[in-house]
Amino acid sequence: MSVDVLGQLSEAGVSVWLDDISRDRLRTGNLQSLMDDYHVVGVTSNPTIFAKALSQGSAYDEQVKDLKIRGVSVEEASRALTTYDIRWACDVLRPVYDATNGMDGRVSIEVDPRVAKETAKTIAEARNLWWMVDRPNAYIKIPATREGLEAITETIAQGISVNVTLIFSLERHGEVIDAYMAGLEKAKANGHDLSKIFSVASFFVSRMDTEVDARLDKLGTPEATALRGKAAIANARLAYELFESKCAEERWQALAASGANVQRPLWASTSTKDPTFPDTMYVVDLVVSDTVNTMPEATIKATADHGELRGDTVHGTYDQSSRDCMRWPNRVIRSAIRGTGASPGWPGPASSSCSASRATWRARS
């Protein structure tokens, strides 16, 4: 008898989302098939995914032709094309949204990344996308730049559900959780029903290993080689510990009493980039409740085919993960964070180590 690995993953509290969207997926019923056969309960998208979809096949030709006749700008055409797909996917996933009371059945669309360092423009873009999609199960993706933190708070304050994306460090993850709580406090003051507002914090995984391992390879020592493929999972596990610590704070408990939903960690970038690594490692090594794992279709199917779950693989790992973080040369980690091009602040040993950052927020809890 075959084992339903993705079913077991879902039962463990990990929501399976698809990290891809295209009009072909929607037209052919592929998304519905993945929902029916592979336990998919959500979708994430980004500008790169849409660029790939638009460059392949003829699914968008008719709409592009109409937009060209109308003489709309490139920016307006892009919004029209992408929001159409997001609305469609939201409708496909609406039964899941209803069945889970809004927790899943979500489809994410990202604000224009060119405004990621401009708070006011990010907020305006988020409002515009929320209005254009016009579906309660949409998520508006906001990058976790420093300027994005205020945008997250203000967007949540207006009752808009947010997927915070491009988180790489514990420091920034903590700031994102705080921004979410601040937004909920404002939303409550504005008269919004907190039970209707949701958020996920997208913590990037394999991209971290790609950057760290490239620098370890340059060192070329046996010690450096032994560290390959360990940074991302250790970092993600400590991010979950931080999530639990924040949920234990009185500030969060007061919000929860008012009906607020936790901001679940979402494991993003979970396809392995190094062919020497097991192709399901960023799934099976990050199994823990109250999380989302968004995967390309290939990773979803690989997990279904030969993934081996070992129960909860996060709890009980925090001390070892902290020790692992202390083993990386500080210059390697700092350089890797710069290489990701995203949120700064990986806690390197010389300045704000994993253990030091961890001790700081544990002392505050």
C-alpha positions in Angstrom: 0.0 0.0 0.0 1.4 3.4 -1.0 2.0 6.0 1.7 0.2 9.3 1.3 3.2 11.4 2.3 1.6 14.8 1.5 -1.5 13.7 3.4 0.7 12.9 6.4 2.5 16.3 6.0 -0.9 18.1 6.1 -2.0 16.2 9.1 1.3 17.3 10.8 0.1 20.9 10.5 2.1 21.8 7.4 0.0 23.3 4.6 1.1 22.3 1.1 1.1 25.3 -1.3 2.2 25.5 -4.9 4.9 28.0 -5.7 3.8 28.7 -9.3 0.9 30.0 -11.3 0.1 30.3 -15.0 -3.0 30.7 -17.2 -2.2 27.3 -18.6 -2.4 25.7 -15.2 -5.8 27.4 -14.7 -7.2 26.6 -18.1 -6.2 22.9 -18.1 -7.4 22.3 -14.6 -3.9 21.5 -13.4 -4.3 23.5 -10.3 -7.5 21.7 -9.4 -5.7 18.4 -10.1 -2.9 19.3 -7.7 -5.5 20.2 -5.1 -7.3 16.9 -5.6 -4.3 14.6 -5.9 -1.5 16.3 -4.0 -3.2 18.1 -1.1 -2.3 21.6 -2.4 -4.2 24.2 -0.5 -2.6 27.5 -1.6 -0.6 29.2 -4.2 2.3 31.7 -4.2 3.4 33.8 -7.1 6.1 36.4 -7.8 7.2 38.6 -10.7 9.7 35.9 -11.9 7.0 33.3 -12.0 4.7 35.5 -14.0 7.5 36.5 -16.4 8.1 32.9 -17.2 4.4 32.2 -17.7 4.0 35.2 -20.0 7.0 34.1 -22.1 5.7 30.6 -22.8 2.8 29.5 -25.0 -0.2 31.5 -26.3 -2.5 31.6 -23.2 -2.1 35.3 -22.8 -2.2 36.3 -26.5 -5.8 37.4 -26.7 -5.7 39.5 -23.6 -2.4 41.1 -24.6 -3.9 41.9 -28.0 -6.8 43.7 -26.4 -4.5 45.6 -24.0 -2.4 46.7 -27.0 -5.4 48.0 -28.9 -6.4 50.0 -25.8 -2.9 51.5 -25.7 -2.4 50.8 -22.0 1.0 51.2 -20.3 3.3 48.3 -19.6 2.6 48.6 -15.9 -1.1 48.7 -16.4 -1.0 45.7 -18.7 1.1 43.8 -16.3 -1.4 44.4 -13.5 -4.3 43.4 -15.7 -2.7 40.1 -16.8 -1.5 39.1 -13.3 -4.5 40.0 -11.3 -6.7 38.1 -13.8 -4.8 34.9 -13.0 -4.8 35.6 -9.3 -8.6 36.1 -9.3 -9.1 32.9 -11.2 -6.8 31.0 -8.8 -8.6 32.5 -5.8 -11.9 31.2 -7.2 -10.5 27.7 -7.7 -9.2 27.7 -4.1 -12.3 29.4 -2.6 -13.7 26.1 -1.3 -10.5 25.5 0.7 -10.6 29.0 2.1 -14.2 28.5 3.3 -13.5 25.0 4.7 -10.4 26.3 6.7 -12.1 29.5 7.8 -9.6 31.6 5.9 -6.4 29.9 7.0 -5.7 28.3 3.6 -7.1 28.6 0.1 -4.9 31.6 -0.3 -3.3 33.0 -3.5 -0.4 35.5 -3.2 0.4 38.4 -5.5 3.5 40.6 -4.9 3.7 44.4 -4.9 6.0 45.9 -7.6 9.5 45.1 -6.3 10.8 48.4 -7.6 9.0 50.2 -4.7 10.2 47.8 -2.0 12.3 50.6 -0.4 9.5 53.2 -0.6 7.0 52.8 2.2 4.2 55.0 1.0 4.3 53.6 -2.5 4.3 50.0 -1.2 1.2 50.7 0.9 -0.5 52.3 -2.1 0.5 49.4 -4.3 -0.8 46.9 -1.8 -4.2 48.7 -1.6 -4.4 48.8 -5.4 -3.7 45.1 -5.8 -6.2 44.2 -3.0 -8.8 46.3 -4.8 -8.0 44.9 -8.3 -8.0 41.2 -7.2 -11.2 41.8 -5.1 -11.1 38.3 -3.5 -11.0 37.7 0.3 -8.6 34.8 -0.1 -5.9 36.9 -1.8 -2.6 37.6 0.0 -0.6 40.7 -0.8 3.1 40.0 -0.8 5.3 42.7 0.7 9.1 42.3 0.8 10.7 42.4 4.3 12.9 45.4 3.6 13.3 47.9 6.5 11.0 50.3 4.6 8.6 47.4 4.2 8.0 46.9 7.9 5.9 50.1 8.2 4.1 49.1 5.0 3.3 45.7 6.6 1.8 47.4 9.7 -0.2 49.9 7.8 -1.6 47.4 5.3 -2.6 45.0 8.0 -4.2 47.9 9.9 -6.5 48.4 6.9 -7.7 44.8 7.1 -5.7 43.5 4.2 -4.1 40.0 4.6 -0.3 40.0 3.9 2.3 37.5 2.9 5.6 39.0 4.1 8.3 37.8 1.7 12.1 37.6 1.4 13.0 37.0 5.1 16.4 35.5 5.7 17.5 36.4 9.2 16.2 35.9 12.7 16.5 39.6 13.4 14.3 40.6 10.5 11.8 37.8 11.2 11.3 39.2 14.7 10.8 42.7 13.3 8.2 41.3 10.8 6.3 39.6 13.7 6.3 42.9 15.6 5.1 44.7 12.5 2.2 42.3 12.2 1.2 42.7 15.8 1.4 46.5 15.5 -0.8 46.3 12.4 -3.4 44.1 14.3 -3.5 46.6 17.1 -4.2 49.4 14.7 -6.8 47.2 12.8 -8.6 46.6 16.1 -8.6 50.3 16.9 -10.0 50.9 13.3 -12.9 48.6 14.0 -11.7 45.6 11.9 -12.6 42.0 12.9 -9.2 40.5 13.7 -10.4 37.0 13.0 -10.7 37.9 9.3 -7.1 39.1 8.9 -4.3 36.6 8.1 -0.6 36.7 7.5 2.3 34.4 6.7 6.0 35.2 7.1 7.9 33.7 4.2 11.3 32.5 5.4 13.6 31.6 2.5 15.5 28.4 2.8 17.5 26.9 -0.1 18.7 30.3 -1.4 20.5 30.7 1.9 22.4 27.4 1.5 23.2 28.3 -2.1 24.9 31.5 -1.0 26.6 30.1 2.1 27.8 26.9 0.4 29.4 28.9 -2.5 31.5 30.7 0.0 32.3 27.6 2.0 33.5 26.0 -1.2 35.9 28.9 -1.7 37.4 28.3 1.7 38.1 24.7 0.6 38.9 23.3 4.1 37.6 20.0 5.4 35.8 22.0 8.1 34.1 24.2 5.6 33.0 21.2 3.5 31.4 19.6 6.5 29.2 22.6 6.9 27.7 22.5 3.5 23.9 22.2 3.4 23.4 23.0 7.0 22.9 26.7 7.3 19.4 27.0 5.9 17.7 24.4 8.0 19.4 25.5 11.2 18.3 29.1 10.5 14.7 28.1 9.7 14.4 26.0 12.8 15.6 28.9 15.0 13.1 31.1 13.1 10.3 28.8 14.3 11.6 29.0 17.9 11.4 32.7 17.6 7.8 32.4 16.3 6.9 30.3 19.4 8.6 32.8 21.7 6.7 35.7 20.2 3.4 33.8 20.5 4.1 33.4 24.2 4.4 37.1 24.8 1.6 39.0 26.6 1.2 41.3 23.6 0.3 38.4 21.3 -1.9 36.8 23.9 -4.0 39.9 24.2 -4.4 40.0 20.4 -5.3 36.3 20.3 -7.9 36.9 22.9 -9.4 39.4 20.5 -9.6 36.8 17.7 -6.3 37.4 16.0 -4.7 34.6 13.9 -1.0 33.7 14.2 1.4 34.7 11.5 2.4 31.3 10.3 6.0 30.8 9.2 6.1 29.9 5.5 9.1 27.9 4.2 9.9 29.3 0.8 12.6 28.5 -1.7 12.3 24.8 -0.8 13.5 23.2 -4.0 17.1 22.0 -3.7 19.6 23.8 -5.9 22.5 21.4 -5.2 22.0 18.1 -7.0 24.0 16.3 -4.3 21.4 17.1 -1.7 18.2 15.0 -1.3 15.5 16.7 -3.3 13.0 16.7 -0.4 15.3 17.9 2.4 13.7 21.3 2.8 10.4 19.6 3.3 11.1 16.6 5.5 13.6 18.5 7.7 11.1 21.3 8.5 8.0 19.4 9.6 6.2 21.2 12.4 2.7 22.4 13.0 1.4 25.9 12.1 3.6 26.2 9.0 3.3 26.4 5.3 5.7 24.9 2.8 5.3 26.4 -0.7 7.0 24.2 -3.4 7.4 24.0 -7.1 5.4 21.2 -8.6 8.5 19.0 -9.0 9.2 19.2 -5.3 5.6 18.4 -4.4 5.7 15.3 -6.6 9.1 14.3 -5.4 7.8 14.5 -1.8 4.7 12.5 -2.7 6.9 9.8 -4.5 9.8 9.2 -2.1 9.7 11.7 0.8 10.2 10.1 4.1 8.6 11.9 7.1 10.2 11.4 10.5 7.5 13.2 12.6 8.2 16.7 14.0 11.7 17.6 12.8 11.9 21.1 14.4 11.1 20.8 18.1 14.1 19.5 20.0 16.6 20.9 17.5 16.9 24.5 18.8 20.1 24.1 20.9 21.9 22.1 18.1 20.8 24.6 15.5 22.2 27.4 17.6 25.5 25.6 18.0 25.6 24.9 14.2 25.1 28.6 13.5 28.1 29.4 15.7 30.4 27.2 13.5 30.1 29.3 10.4 32.9 31.9 9.7 31.3 35.3 10.2 32.6 36.7 6.9 30.9 33.8 5.1 27.5 34.5 6.6 27.7 38.3 6.1 28.7 37.8 2.5 26.0 35.2 1.9 23.3 37.6 3.2 24.5 40.3 0.8 24.4 37.7 -1.9 20.7 37.0 -1.4 19.9 40.6 -2.1 17.2 40.6 0.6 16.6 41.3 4.2 19.9 42.0 6.1 20.8 40.9 9.6 21.8 37.2 9.6 23.3 37.0 13.1 26.9 36.4 12.4 29.2 35.4 15.3 31.2 38.7 15.6 28.3 41.0 15.9 25.0 39.5 16.6 25.4 35.7 16.6 22.6 33.2 16.4 23.1 32.4 20.0 23.3 36.1 21.0 20.2 37.0 19.1 18.4 34.0 20.4 19.4 34.9 24.0 18.2 38.4 23.5 14.7 37.6 22.5 14.4 34.7 24.9 15.3 37.0 27.7 12.6 39.4 26.6 9.9 36.7 26.5 
